[in-house]
Amino acid sequence: MKPYFRILLSAVTIFTVTACATINSQMATPSPVPRGPDVLSVFEGNTPCSAQERPLFQIPADSDCDQMIWSLALYQDPQTKTPTSYVLKSAFGQSKQGTNDLIGGGTSIEMQGTWTIITGTKNDPKATVYQINSDNPQTTVSFQKINDNLIHVLSNEKTLLVGNGAWSYTLNRMDNQSSAQVSVGSPPEPPTRPPAPPMPEGSSVFGVFDGRTPCDELVLEFIGSTSYPGCLKIKWRLTLYQDATGAPSTYLFMGTSNYRQGSWEIIQGMEDNPSAVVYQLQLDNDQPPISFLRVDENHLFLMDREMNLLVGNELFSYTLSRTDPDMH
């Protein structure tokens, strides 16, 4: 097994940890994502580093941390397809303004050991869960498998950790796709969103969901923009309104410099998932709606026109996280 890490990071502090998890003072030189019959998946992403619950046990409660960078390789037995080992390369610290990096490279963490697959979370007894260090409850980290290309970090109570307007806790599979291409000549973003239109009369807020997604063609179509070189991310604030009866009424999308309004509805069931709950945003004229899979009450996952979940990159996911004050 060859350790890897595709983003060069350096450590600023070192902690003493167990044998199955170590922190290095330097990160390995960036190398390609591992591939082969012994590699099940490689998941990467940027996530928050919540003060309420640290995603990894090595992060001190009093550390100055608001962002984490993840690269997780899961290995399997090529013949039996059963879990064998994992390698996690991570870093945490304060976000470096105007970039997707950490100030000073952050503090790096390297963990390796065994992993396993279990069933059930607090809210979904049938959910598939990947656990690293499952033999040691104090160092176990759990991820809910959303599908083969997406996993989501779980809390200690086995609930999906809730992200913010910058990042979700969703990690995206990278061993079957290319890295995000960051252009030095990316157009500057306006500093603020436009003023929000007033709430529709007779409505109340059903939920507010924030996030930043890659510049997929579907996203650009929704916000009414054309693709341009260097487009790296699209900012979202999606407010869903309900009428006096509690039924879906209208939505308000607010991006970096524009907004969009329309009606929305809740669809029950999909062809391959009868229990699925889908939120659909209606567009103009005869355009097909924009669809989100409701994974739980705090998370919406954007889908393509064929109702497949979109997969992000090592920087951003297609997950929107609930951020309204009454979130659960």
C-alpha positions in Angstrom: 0.0 0.0 0.0 1.4 3.3 -1.0 0.5 6.4 1.2 -0.6 9.4 -0.7 -1.8 12.9 -0.3 -2.7 15.2 -3.2 -2.5 18.4 -1.3 0.8 19.5 0.3 0.3 20.5 3.9 2.7 21.1 6.8 2.1 20.6 10.5 2.5 23.3 13.2 1.9 21.1 16.3 2.3 17.4 17.2 0.1 15.4 19.6 0.6 12.0 21.2 -1.9 9.5 19.8 -2.5 5.7 19.8 -0.6 3.3 17.5 -3.4 3.2 15.0 -3.3 7.0 14.4 -0.3 9.2 14.1 0.4 12.8 13.4 3.4 13.6 11.2 5.4 16.8 11.2 5.5 16.8 7.4 3.1 15.6 4.8 4.2 13.3 1.9 4.9 14.7 -1.5 1.7 14.9 -3.5 1.2 11.7 -5.6 -1.6 10.3 -7.8 -4.7 8.9 -6.2 -4.1 5.1 -5.7 -6.0 2.8 -8.0 -6.1 -1.0 -8.3 -8.1 -4.1 -7.3 -7.2 -3.5 -3.6 -8.6 0.0 -3.6 -12.3 0.2 -2.9 -12.5 4.0 -3.0 -10.7 7.3 -2.3 -12.7 10.1 -0.8 -11.6 13.7 -0.5 -13.1 17.0 0.6 -13.0 20.1 2.7 -15.3 20.2 5.7 -16.0 22.5 8.7 -14.2 21.9 12.0 -17.0 22.5 14.4 -16.3 23.8 17.9 -19.2 21.8 19.1 -17.9 18.4 17.9 -14.4 17.8 16.5 -14.5 15.4 13.5 -11.3 13.7 14.6 -10.4 12.9 18.2 -6.9 14.4 17.8 -8.2 17.9 17.4 -8.0 19.6 20.8 -11.3 21.2 21.9 -9.6 24.6 22.4 -7.7 24.6 19.1 -8.4 27.4 16.6 -10.0 25.4 13.9 -12.7 26.1 11.4 -11.7 24.0 8.3 -10.5 20.5 7.7 -9.0 18.9 4.5 -9.6 15.1 4.1 -8.2 12.4 1.9 -9.3 8.9 2.8 -8.3 5.7 1.0 -10.3 2.5 1.8 -8.6 -0.8 0.8 -10.2 -4.2 0.4 -9.2 -7.8 -0.3 -9.2 -8.1 -4.1 -10.8 -11.6 -4.0 -13.4 -11.4 -1.2 -14.0 -7.6 -1.5 -14.0 -7.4 2.3 -12.5 -4.3 4.1 -8.8 -4.5 5.0 -7.0 -1.3 5.8 -7.3 2.5 5.4 -5.1 5.5 5.1 -6.4 8.9 6.2 -4.4 12.1 5.4 -5.9 15.2 6.9 -5.1 18.7 8.1 -7.0 21.2 10.2 -6.7 24.9 11.1 -8.0 28.3 10.2 -9.1 29.1 6.6 -6.8 31.2 4.6 -8.9 34.1 3.3 -9.3 34.2 -0.5 -8.1 30.6 -1.0 -9.3 27.0 -0.2 -6.2 26.4 1.9 -5.3 26.6 5.6 -3.2 29.3 7.2 0.4 28.1 7.4 -0.7 24.8 6.0 -2.6 23.9 9.2 -1.8 20.9 11.4 -1.5 17.6 9.6 -2.8 14.3 10.8 -2.1 10.8 9.4 -4.1 7.8 10.5 -4.0 4.2 9.3 -5.4 1.0 10.5 -8.4 -1.3 9.9 -11.9 -0.4 8.9 -15.2 -2.2 8.7 -18.8 -1.9 7.4 -21.7 -1.8 9.8 -25.5 -1.1 9.4 -27.6 1.6 11.0 -27.4 5.2 12.1 -29.6 7.1 14.7 -32.1 8.1 12.0 -31.8 5.3 9.5 -31.4 1.7 10.8 -30.8 0.5 7.2 -28.0 2.9 6.4 -24.5 1.6 5.4 -21.8 3.0 7.6 -18.0 2.8 7.1 -16.0 2.9 10.3 -12.3 3.4 10.7 -10.6 2.1 13.9 -13.9 0.3 14.8 -12.1 -1.8 17.4 -11.4 1.3 19.5 -14.5 3.4 20.4 -12.3 6.4 21.5 -10.7 6.7 18.0 -13.5 5.4 15.8 -14.7 7.7 13.0 -17.9 6.9 11.1 -19.1 7.8 7.7 -22.6 7.2 6.2 -22.4 5.8 2.7 -24.8 7.9 0.6 -23.9 6.0 -2.5 -20.7 4.5 -4.1 -19.4 8.0 -4.8 -20.4 9.9 -1.6 -19.9 9.5 2.1 -20.8 11.8 4.9 -19.1 12.3 8.3 -21.2 11.2 11.3 -21.3 12.6 14.8 -20.6 10.5 17.9 -24.4 10.0 18.1 -24.4 8.5 14.5 -26.2 11.5 12.9 -25.0 13.4 9.8 -22.8 16.3 10.9 -24.3 19.6 9.6 -22.1 21.9 7.6 -22.3 25.6 6.9 -22.3 28.1 4.1 -18.7 27.3 3.2 -18.5 23.5 3.4 -20.6 20.4 4.0 -19.3 17.2 5.7 -19.7 15.2 2.5 -16.6 13.6 1.0 -16.5 12.9 -2.7 -14.9 9.9 -4.5 -11.8 10.9 -6.4 -10.2 7.7 -7.7 -12.7 7.7 -10.7 -12.5 11.4 -11.6 -10.0 14.2 -12.2 -9.0 16.9 -9.7 -10.6 20.3 -9.7 -8.8 22.7 -12.1 -8.1 26.0 -10.3 -7.3 28.9 -12.7 -5.2 31.8 -11.5 -7.2 34.0 -13.8 -10.6 33.2 -12.1 -12.9 36.3 -12.2 -13.2 38.0 -8.8 -16.4 37.5 -7.0 -18.7 40.3 -5.8 -18.2 40.6 -2.0 -21.9 40.4 -1.0 -25.2 38.9 -2.0 -27.9 41.2 -3.4 -30.6 42.3 -0.9 -33.2 39.6 -0.2 -36.7 40.1 -1.5 -39.4 40.2 1.1 -41.0 37.0 2.3 -44.1 36.1 0.2 -47.3 37.2 1.9 -49.0 34.4 3.9 -45.8 32.3 3.9 -43.4 31.1 6.6 -39.9 29.6 6.3 -39.8 25.8 5.8 -36.0 25.7 5.8 -32.9 27.6 4.8 -30.0 25.6 3.2 -26.6 27.0 2.4 -23.5 25.7 0.6 -20.9 26.1 -2.1 -21.0 23.7 -5.1 -18.8 23.2 -8.1 -19.7 24.9 -11.4 -21.7 22.1 -13.0 -23.7 22.9 -16.1 -26.9 22.2 -14.3 -26.0 24.7 -11.6 -25.1 27.4 -14.1 -28.3 26.8 -15.9 -30.3 27.2 -12.7 -28.6 30.5 -11.7 -28.9 31.8 -15.2 -25.1 32.0 -15.9 -22.9 30.7 -18.7 -19.8 28.7 -18.1 -16.5 30.7 -18.0 -12.8 29.6 -17.6 -11.8 29.4 -14.0 -15.3 29.0 -12.5 -14.5 27.1 -9.3 -17.6 27.4 -7.1 -21.2 28.7 -6.8 -22.5 30.1 -3.5 -26.0 29.0 -2.5 -28.6 30.1 -0.1 -31.8 28.3 -0.7 -34.9 29.4 1.3 -37.9 27.1 1.0 -41.3 28.7 2.0 -44.5 27.0 3.0 -48.1 28.3 3.0 -50.5 28.6 5.9 -51.3 24.9 5.7 -47.7 23.8 5.8 -47.6 22.8 2.1 -44.6 23.8 -0.1 -45.2 27.2 -1.8 -42.2 29.1 -3.2 -38.4 29.2 -3.0 -35.8 31.9 -3.1 -32.3 31.1 -4.3 -29.7 33.7 -3.5 -26.2 33.3 -5.1 -23.2 35.5 -5.0 -24.7 38.3 -7.1 -28.2 37.2 -8.2 -31.3 35.6 -7.0 -34.1 33.4 -8.4 -37.6 32.6 -7.3 -40.2 30.0 -8.1 -42.5 27.3 -6.8 -41.4 24.0 -5.3 -42.9 20.7 -4.3 -42.1 17.4 -2.5 -42.0 14.2 -4.5 -42.3 10.9 -2.7 -40.4 7.9 -4.1 -38.0 7.3 -7.0 -37.8 4.4 -9.4 -35.0 2.7 -7.5 -35.9 4.0 -4.1 -39.6 4.0 -3.2 -39.0 5.7 0.2 -36.9 8.6 -1.2 -38.1 12.2 -0.5 -37.2 14.6 -3.3 -37.5 18.4 -3.3 -38.1 19.8 -6.8 -37.6 23.5 -7.7 -39.7 24.5 -10.7 -38.0 26.6 -13.4 -39.3 28.8 -16.2 -41.4 27.7 -19.1 -40.9 24.0 -20.0 -37.5 23.6 -18.4 -37.2 20.4 -16.2 -37.1 21.1 -12.5 -34.0 21.1 -10.3 -34.1 18.1 -7.9 -32.6 17.5 -4.4 -32.6 14.3 -2.5 -33.6 14.9 1.1 -31.2 12.6 3.0 -32.4 13.9 6.4 -34.1 17.1 7.6 -30.7 19.0 7.5 -29.2 17.9 4.2 -30.2 18.3 0.5 -28.1 16.5 -2.2 -28.3 17.9 -5.7 -29.2 15.5 -8.5 -28.8 15.6 -12.2 -31.6 15.4 -14.8 -31.5 11.6 -14.6 -32.0 11.8 -10.8 -28.4 10.7 -10.1 -26.6 12.3 -7.2 -24.0 14.8 -8.4 -20.4 14.1 -7.2 -18.2 17.0 -6.2 -14.4 17.3 -6.1 -11.7 17.6 -3.4 -12.8 21.2 -2.7 -16.7 21.3 -2.8 -19.6 19.0 -2.7 -23.2 19.3 -4.1 -24.6 19.1 -0.5 -26.6 22.0 1.0 -26.7 22.1 4.8 -29.6 23.5 6.8 -28.6 26.8 8.5 -31.9 28.4 9.6 -32.1 29.2 13.4 -34.6 26.5 14.1 -32.5 23.7 12.6 -32.5 20.4 14.5 
